[in-house]
Amino acid sequence: MRLAKIGAALGAALLGAVTAGSAVAQPAADTVGAIRQRGQLVCTSAPSTVGFSLPDSQGVWRGIDVDYCRAVAAAIFGDGNRIRIVPSSTQQRFTMLQSGEVDLIVRSTTWTMAREASLGMLFAGISVYDGQGFMVHRDSGVTSARQLDGATVCVQPGTTTELNMADFFRTNNLRYTPVVIENIEEIRNAFISRRCDAYTNDASSLASFAAGQGANMNRYLLLPEIISKEPLGPAVRKGDTRFFDIVRWTHFALITAEELGITAANIDSFASSTNPDVQRFMGRTGDLGRMLGLENNWAVNVIKTVGNYGEVWERNMTPIGFPRGINNLWTRGGLQYAPPMR
């Protein structure tokens, strides 16, 4: 009798374990299915950052972040225009992704351990290797960030920028007063009107701000110190490896195309290439597209839509005066490097 009771207890425990395991093993999310059913990819980007995301005079969104959104849409639909850009603040972006309001963050967002570990998101690549800097009014006479003792500094809340700034001033035993403003236009206006002595952000964003001032851009000076690593890139929700793979390999397709010399203008001329790497890229061999749940010519559609990584950079970042530098291909002294597409 005692053995029977023990056996029954063990059986119940095993059944409970199976039931609990079944409860945990939820079916994987189907982001791509939802995107296809909706008929468009929904991305969140900054509301007005020249070079990254800004509507033009016709209301069409332009910038490197927008191009990444278009590239992913081209991979999925074969049409890079099937996107919707939803502007967000620095604090809204993560909630919008977590809630499913958007499919993808492409918003000058820094890849950090804490964001992946605690916010339920994964970064699919690094679109811009950046670093945080400081900008001042040129007539202030300040030429180094170490001269900012006692300064007021404009910064956006809920960002790695805010944390890096605190670390920098504490490490260098400097005093400062943060002027914390969430809206990007308000923070820029505060700096222009001298409510703060300095403005801190990613160096690319500061270059974007200065470029947006037109004839007045020389009134501002980007200080030489870069105080952090800011790898910026697209981010997706955890739990859908298929969509993650599509976004990641879209990024790598942009880099691979530049490595191979493939551009938006000449890609059709590569259709008859006998180079095995080119054949796989063009979808003529290898079934790489089907492995991702896409058409085999998905990478062709991406490049025809936005060009290769170099073209994306030249169109968006070069005009704001942000040097390519470490964002060059690895074969040209930079960090951009794509794993083999095979």
C-alpha positions in Angstrom: 0.0 0.0 0.0 2.8 2.4 0.9 4.6 1.6 -2.4 1.4 2.3 -4.3 1.0 5.7 -2.6 4.6 6.6 -3.4 4.1 5.6 -7.0 0.9 7.7 -7.2 2.7 10.7 -5.7 5.6 10.3 -8.2 3.2 10.0 -11.0 1.3 13.1 -10.0 4.7 15.0 -9.7 5.7 13.8 -13.1 2.4 14.8 -14.6 2.7 18.2 -12.9 6.2 18.7 -14.3 5.0 17.8 -17.8 2.0 20.2 -17.4 4.2 23.0 -16.1 6.7 22.4 -18.9 3.9 22.5 -21.4 2.8 25.8 -19.9 6.2 27.3 -20.3 6.8 26.1 -23.8 4.6 28.6 -25.5 4.5 28.6 -29.3 7.0 31.0 -30.8 5.7 34.4 -31.9 5.1 34.8 -35.7 6.1 38.4 -36.3 6.7 37.9 -40.0 3.2 36.4 -40.3 1.7 39.3 -38.5 3.6 41.8 -40.7 2.5 40.0 -43.9 -1.1 39.9 -42.8 -1.0 43.6 -41.9 0.7 44.4 -45.2 3.5 46.6 -43.8 6.4 46.6 -41.4 6.0 49.0 -38.5 9.2 50.7 -37.2 9.8 53.3 -34.6 12.4 56.0 -35.2 13.4 59.3 -33.8 11.0 62.1 -34.8 13.5 64.5 -36.3 17.2 63.6 -36.6 18.9 64.6 -39.8 20.8 61.6 -41.3 18.8 59.1 -39.2 15.1 59.8 -39.5 13.4 62.9 -40.7 10.4 63.5 -43.0 11.3 65.4 -46.2 9.3 68.3 -47.7 6.9 65.7 -49.2 6.4 63.9 -45.8 8.6 60.9 -46.9 10.8 59.7 -44.1 14.6 59.7 -44.9 17.7 58.6 -43.0 19.9 55.6 -42.2 17.4 54.2 -39.7 14.6 54.6 -42.2 16.7 52.8 -44.9 17.2 49.9 -42.5 13.4 49.7 -42.1 12.9 49.8 -45.9 15.6 47.1 -46.3 13.8 44.7 -44.0 10.5 45.4 -45.7 12.2 44.7 -49.1 13.4 41.4 -47.7 10.0 40.4 -46.6 7.7 41.9 -49.3 10.1 42.7 -52.1 8.8 46.2 -51.7 10.7 48.7 -49.4 7.8 51.2 -49.4 5.6 48.9 -47.3 6.6 50.5 -44.0 5.1 52.7 -41.4 7.3 54.9 -39.3 6.0 55.6 -35.8 8.1 58.4 -34.1 9.0 57.8 -30.4 10.8 59.5 -27.6 13.8 57.8 -25.9 11.5 56.5 -23.1 8.6 55.4 -25.3 10.6 53.2 -27.8 11.1 50.2 -25.6 7.5 50.0 -24.4 6.3 50.3 -28.0 8.4 47.3 -28.9 7.5 45.3 -25.8 3.7 45.9 -26.4 3.8 44.9 -30.0 2.9 48.4 -31.2 5.9 48.3 -33.5 7.9 45.4 -35.0 11.3 47.0 -35.0 13.3 49.7 -33.2 15.6 51.5 -35.6 16.1 54.6 -33.6 19.8 55.4 -32.9 19.5 52.9 -30.0 22.7 51.7 -28.2 23.2 48.0 -27.8 23.8 47.2 -24.1 23.8 44.2 -21.9 21.1 45.6 -19.6 18.7 46.2 -22.5 19.0 42.7 -23.8 18.9 41.1 -20.4 16.0 43.0 -18.9 13.9 44.6 -21.6 13.0 41.5 -23.6 14.8 42.7 -26.8 17.6 41.5 -29.0 19.9 43.7 -31.2 20.3 42.3 -34.7 23.5 44.1 -35.7 25.4 47.4 -35.5 24.4 49.9 -38.1 26.6 52.7 -36.8 29.6 52.4 -34.5 29.3 55.6 -32.5 30.5 57.3 -29.3 29.2 60.0 -27.0 30.6 63.5 -27.2 29.9 67.0 -26.1 29.0 70.1 -28.1 29.5 73.7 -27.0 29.0 77.2 -28.3 32.2 78.0 -30.2 32.5 81.4 -28.7 32.6 79.9 -25.2 36.3 79.3 -25.5 35.9 75.7 -24.3 38.0 73.3 -26.4 38.0 70.2 -24.1 35.3 68.3 -22.1 37.6 68.6 -19.2 37.0 72.3 -19.1 33.3 71.8 -18.4 33.7 72.0 -14.6 30.5 73.6 -13.2 28.8 73.5 -16.6 25.1 73.0 -17.2 24.6 70.2 -19.7 21.5 69.4 -21.8 20.7 65.6 -21.9 17.8 63.4 -22.7 16.4 61.2 -19.8 16.3 57.4 -19.9 19.3 57.1 -22.1 22.8 55.6 -21.9 23.9 59.2 -22.6 22.7 60.4 -19.2 24.5 57.5 -17.4 27.7 58.0 -19.4 27.7 61.7 -18.6 27.4 61.1 -14.9 30.3 58.6 -15.1 32.5 61.0 -17.0 32.0 63.9 -14.6 32.4 61.7 -11.5 35.6 60.0 -12.9 37.2 63.4 -13.7 36.1 65.0 -10.4 34.1 67.7 -12.3 30.9 69.4 -11.1 27.9 69.8 -13.5 24.2 70.5 -13.5 22.1 68.3 -15.9 19.3 70.0 -17.8 17.1 67.0 -18.5 14.6 67.4 -21.4 12.9 64.5 -23.1 11.8 66.1 -26.4 14.7 66.3 -28.9 13.6 69.6 -30.4 13.2 71.2 -27.0 16.6 70.1 -25.9 18.2 71.5 -29.0 16.4 74.8 -28.6 17.5 74.9 -25.0 21.1 74.6 -26.1 20.7 77.1 -28.9 19.2 79.6 -26.4 22.1 78.9 -24.0 19.9 77.4 -21.2 22.8 75.0 -21.0 26.5 75.4 -21.6 26.9 72.1 -23.4 24.9 69.5 -25.2 25.8 65.8 -24.9 24.6 63.0 -27.2 26.1 60.5 -29.6 28.7 62.2 -31.8 26.6 61.4 -34.9 23.5 63.0 -33.4 25.5 66.1 -32.5 26.8 66.3 -36.1 23.2 65.9 -37.3 22.1 68.8 -35.0 24.9 71.1 -36.3 24.1 70.2 -39.9 20.5 71.1 -39.4 21.5 74.6 -38.4 22.5 75.5 -42.0 24.5 78.7 -42.2 24.7 78.8 -38.3 26.4 75.4 -38.0 29.8 76.9 -37.4 28.5 78.5 -34.2 28.9 75.1 -32.5 32.0 73.1 -31.7 32.1 69.3 -31.2 34.7 68.7 -28.5 37.4 66.1 -29.2 36.7 63.7 -26.4 34.6 60.6 -27.1 33.6 59.2 -23.7 31.8 55.9 -24.5 31.2 53.1 -27.0 27.8 53.5 -28.6 27.0 50.7 -31.0 23.7 51.6 -32.6 21.5 49.1 -34.3 18.1 47.7 -35.0 16.4 45.8 -32.1 13.5 43.2 -32.1 11.5 41.5 -29.4 12.9 38.2 -28.0 11.0 35.1 -28.8 10.9 35.1 -32.6 14.2 33.8 -34.0 12.9 33.8 -37.6 12.3 37.6 -37.6 15.5 38.2 -35.7 17.4 36.2 -38.4 15.7 38.3 -41.2 16.7 41.6 -39.6 20.2 40.4 -38.8 20.9 39.0 -42.3 19.4 42.0 -43.9 22.1 44.1 -42.2 24.8 41.6 -43.3 23.4 41.6 -46.8 24.1 45.4 -47.0 27.7 44.9 -45.9 28.2 41.8 -48.1 27.0 43.7 -51.2 29.5 46.4 -50.6 32.3 43.8 -50.2 31.3 42.2 -53.5 31.0 45.6 -55.3 27.3 45.2 -55.8 25.3 48.4 -55.9 21.7 49.4 -56.6 22.7 50.5 -60.1 24.8 47.5 -61.2 23.2 44.6 -59.4 21.5 43.2 -62.5 24.9 42.9 -64.2 25.9 40.3 -61.6 23.1 37.9 -62.6 25.5 36.0 -64.9 28.4 36.0 -62.5 30.2 32.6 -61.9 31.5 33.7 -58.5 29.9 31.3 -56.0 29.5 34.0 -53.4 27.7 36.2 -55.9 25.5 33.3 -57.0 24.4 32.7 -53.5 23.8 36.4 -52.8 21.7 36.7 -56.0 19.6 33.6 -54.9 20.7 31.5 -57.9 22.2 28.8 -55.7 22.0 27.8 -52.1 18.3 28.4 -51.1 19.5 31.0 -48.5 16.2 32.9 -48.8 14.1 29.9 -48.2 16.1 29.2 -45.1 14.9 32.5 -43.8 11.3 31.9 -45.0 11.8 34.4 -47.8 12.2 34.4 -51.6 15.6 33.4 -52.7 16.1 36.8 -54.3 15.5 38.6 -51.0 19.0 40.2 -50.9 18.6 41.4 -54.5 15.4 43.2 -53.5 17.2 44.8 -50.5 20.0 46.2 -52.6 17.7 47.4 -55.4 15.7 49.2 -52.7 18.4 51.0 -50.6 21.8 50.1 -52.2 24.7 48.5 -50.3 25.9 49.7 -46.8 28.3 52.2 -48.4 25.5 53.7 -50.5 23.3 54.0 -47.4 26.1 55.7 -45.6 26.9 58.2 -48.4 23.2 59.1 -48.8 22.6 59.8 -45.1 25.7 60.2 -43.0 28.2 61.9 -45.3 26.0 65.0 -45.8 25.9 65.7 -42.1 29.7 65.6 -41.9 30.0 62.4 -39.9 33.1 60.6 -41.2 32.8 56.9 -42.0 36.0 56.0 -40.0 35.5 52.8 -38.1 32.2 52.2 -39.9 34.2 51.3 -43.0 34.5 47.8 -44.2 37.0 45.6 -42.4 39.1 45.5 -45.6 39.4 49.3 -45.4 40.4 49.6 -41.7 36.9 49.6 -40.3 34.8 47.3 -38.1 32.0 46.5 -40.5 32.3 42.7 -41.2 29.7 40.2 -42.4 29.8 36.5 -41.8 29.7 34.3 -44.9 26.4 34.1 -46.7 26.5 30.4 -47.4 
